[in-house]
Amino acid sequence: MAEVATFAMSDQLLVVIDPAARRTDGESVRIAKDVLSAGAATKVCLPEGPAEFARALARRGSRRPVVIGDDRALMRAVSLLHRQRQLAECVLSVVPVGAALSLAGSLGVPTGAVAAARAVLDGEERRLDLLVDDSDGVVLGTLRIPPVRDPAAPAGMNGANGANGATAVGAVPGRPWLRTCQSLVRTLVPVRGTPAAESGPSRLRVEVDGMTLVDLDQPVEAVSVVPGIAGVAEVEVRPASVGAEASPLRAAGRTVTVSGAHFRYRADEVVSGPVLRKTWTVGEGGLRLVLPGR
């Protein structure tokens, strides 16, 4: 992880305010914008959707981009810059505003609007490792297999409201048979978002730098991969326990390949899959992020 000098107050900033942040917490957006405008020359963009968001970043010129938004806005900016092959050339700042801020916080960005805006003005560039998959996707935080259930998801998506996520309907007067039919359907039809293949231990082969950490003959409960430091990823596999709890298997390397039965994975905030095989490679120092000075 490398550091450079703090930024000059004369820097010109391109402030891109995600529409979700404006809807969720307009007051924090206003405060952040005022702090940034008081400390630097700013151009403010208010994109109404992903296409305008992408155009604003592409047309930033020599201005340093600052994203005001939640973790999804941060990931959107990183993914766009990566696909344009400009991520390595761009020093990115973020002011976290919204409901989901855990990723930004884990990277070291203050989650308060004032502190984060001040870090944009007075902070330092840090080069952080990330993961790039074989489909050109980017992971900044933790990769999980199988994906962890999202506690913020609507109840129906987690199976709490009955078959296929539909809200259960009470018995209609004069039709007592309806409740029986609904109960039978809930029993026979799998709940949306919870396929049978993901309801228990998975059989996966996990390879780190070409060496097998766990093979298909050992069921596993979970796999996690996190960008570490010095260009390696930290891998943890939790085998399915029989009786006494099995100890996690750990390894570190530059390349991680997972293969086996159709599996889904959660990369930061996004669940993808199912896939049969996927490889992630460490991009050393691939993210140039402005963080508070030490």
N, C-alpha and C positions, 0 to 999 in steps of 0.2 A: 504494500500500500504506500503510494508516494504522496507527498504533499508539496504544494507550491505556495508562493507568497499570497497574502490576503489580497482581495480585489480592490482596485481603486474606486473611490466614491464617484468618479466621473464616468464609470462604465455605463453604457446604454443597455437598458433591459427591455426585453419583449415579454410582457406579462400576459399570459394566456389563462383566462379564467374559465374553468370548466362549467358548463351549464348546470350540472348537478350541484356543484358547490354554491352557485348563486341561489338555487332553489332551497337548499338545505340550511344554509347558514349565511345569509346575506350580510349580517352584521360583521362576522369574522372576515368575510371577503372585503368589505369596505375598510376595515381596520388595516388589513394587510396591504391593500392598495395605497392607503394614505401613508403608511410607513415607508413603502418602497418609493413612492413619488417624492417624499421629502428627502430621500437620500440619494437618488439617482435620476437620470433622465429616463423616463419610461414611456413605452408605447403599449397601450392596453388593448387587447383583443378579446372580444366576447363571442366566441364561436357558438353556434346553435346546434351543432352536431359533429359527428366524427369527421366528415369531409372538410368542414370549415376548420376544425381543430388541426387536421393534417396540413391544410394550406397555410395556416398561420405559422406553423413550425417551419415549413419548407421555405417560406418567404422571410425568414428572420434576418437575413443578411448578416451584418456584423454584431447584431444585438445578442446579448446573452439571454437565453430563454428561461423564464420562471413560470412554472405551472402552479396555479392555485387550484387545488382539488384534492380528491381522496386517492386511495391506493390505485383504483382503476384508472384514474387520470394519469397518475405517474407511470403506470405500466403502459398505457396507450402511447404516451410520449416516448418512452424508451423503445417500444416495439417499432414505432414509426421511424425513429432515427436509426435504429438497427437495420431495418429493411432498406432504408435509403443509403446505408453504409456511411452514415455520418455520426454514429454514436461515439466513435473514438475521437472525433474532432470537436465534439460539442461538450462544453461545461454546462451541466444542467442544474437548476435549482428548483426546489419545490416548497410550497407553503401548504401544509396539510390542512384541508378544510373538508368536512363531511363526516359520514358515519363510520367508514372503514379506514382507519389510519394506522393499523398495526404494522403494516409493511414499512411505511415511511419511518415510523418510530424505531423499528428494529435496525434500520440502516443508520440511525443516529440523527435523524432530522427532528428538531423540536416539534411537538404536536400542538403547541400554542401559536396562534396567529402572529402575535407580536414578536415572540422569540424567534420564530422561523423566518419572519421577514427581516429581522435584524441580522440573522445568520446569512441571509442572501447578500446583504450589503457588506458585512464585516467578516464573513467566514472564509474558509480555505477550501481549495479543491482537494478532494480525496479520491484516489483511484481504487474502486472496489471491484472484486471479482464477481462474475456472474456465470450462469450456465446458458449455453446455446444448444438447442436440440437439432436433430438431423432434418427437421422441417423448418428451420430458421426461427423457431420460437425462443423467447428469452425468459429466464427465471432469475429474479433478483433475490428472493428469500428462500423458502423451503419448498422442495418438491416432495409430494407424499403419494404413496401407492399403498392401499387404495385411497381415494380422496376422503378427507375428513368431512363429516356431515357439517354443513354450514348452519350454525344456530340461528342465523338471521333469515334463512330461507323461509318462504311461506309454509305454514304447517302442512299443507297438502303435498308439497314436494318431498316431505320427510315421512309421509305415510300416516300422519296423525289424523287425517280426516276421512279415512276409509279407502275403498278400492280406487286405484288409479288417481288418487289425490282428490277425488270428488267429495264435496261436503255431504255427509250422511243426511238423509231426509227422514223425518219422523213418519210414523205410521199415519196414513191418510184415513180419516174416519170412513168406516164402511169397507175398508180394504186391508184387513189385518194380515193378508198374505203378502203385502208389499214388503213389510219389514223382514219376513222370512227370506224372500228373494234377494233383498239387499244383503243380508247376512251371508247367504250362500255365495253371491258374487264376490264379496270381500274375501271369502275363504279361498275361492278358486283362482282369482285373477291376481297376479303379482302387483305389488304397489309400485307406482311409477317412481323411478329414480332409485329403486332398490332391486335390481335384477338378482336372480338366484345365484348367479356366478359370483356376486360380490358380497353375499351375505355371510360368508365364512372365510376361513383361511384360503390363501391363494397358493398356487404352485408356480413359482417364478424362478427363472435363472437370473442372478445378479452378478455381473462381471465388472470388475474395477481394473482398469488398465490391462484388460485381457485375461485377468486371473479370476476364476470363479469363486465368489464369496459364498453363495448358496445356490444349490441346483434344484431341479424340478422334483427330486425325490423328498425334499424337505418343505412341508407346508409353512408358509409365513403369514404372520398377522399383519405386518406393516413394513414398509420400506420408506426411509427418508433420506434425502440428499440435500446438502446445504453447501453453498459456495463458502470455502474457508478462506485461508490466507495463503500467500505465496504460490498461487496458481493451482491449488488442489481443492477437491471437493471432499467433504466429510460424509461418509455413507454409514447408515445404521440399518440393520435388518433385524427385526424381532421375529424369531421362529415361533410357530404355534406350539404352545406348551401342552405337554401331556403329563398330568400330575404336577410335579414341581415346576415352577416357572422357569422357562428357558432363558439363558443369558443372551443379551443382544450380541450380534456380530457386527464388528466395526472395521472400517477400512478407509483409506484416503487415496485419492488418485486424480488424474486429470480427465479420464474418460470413464463414464458409467453407462453400461448397457443393461437393459432389463428386457427379458423376453419370456414368453409362456402363453398361457391361455389369454383370451381377450381380457385386457385390464384397462381400467381408467386411471388417470392420475390428476392430481391437483397441483398446478404450478402457480404459486402465489394465489391470486384470487380466481383463477380460471380452471374449471374442470374439463378435461379433454379425453378423447378416446371413444370407444375401445380400440386398442391397438394390439398387435402381436409382438412387436419389437420396437424399442425406442432407445436412442443413444443421446446422452448429454455430454458436452465437452466444456471444460472450464475456459472461460474467456478472462484471462488474467488482466486485472486493471481495466476491464472493458467498460466500466461505468465511471464517468467523471462527474462526481456529485459534490455540490457545495455544502459543507457541514460547519458547525460552530468551530472556531479556532480553539486549539488546546492551550 
